[in-house]
């Protein structure tokens, strides 16, 4: 059986993934089970370093999770204790989430506490045609 070596590049990564597929279903505690376990750790570390997926945009994450759970804006308003106008401002990026809203959304929608406090772009302020 060939020894396990570090994953240095994409070619090594592809070989490790192919080996994992070949060994898939190996019983834990067997030589092949131990081999797949070590390979999975190496592949995971390589993916985290070279192909890391960033956190989603906070507002997009809220929208997607609402859709997943079949929630509408009314349900969001009740959950956050805010008016429909305030919910629209938040979902349309005209107002930021407050810390308390982030906590509530994390608890009720199952969103990561690391995702919600990220900075995100607000929509440009609409110009008042009377003021110009």
Secondary structure, DSSP 8 states (H G I E B T S, - for coil): --------SHHHHHHHHHHHHHHTT--TTSHHHHHHHHHHHHHHHHHHHHS------HHHHHHHHHHHHT--HHHHHHHHT--HHHHHHHHTTSS---HHHHHHHHHHH---HHHHTS----------TTT-
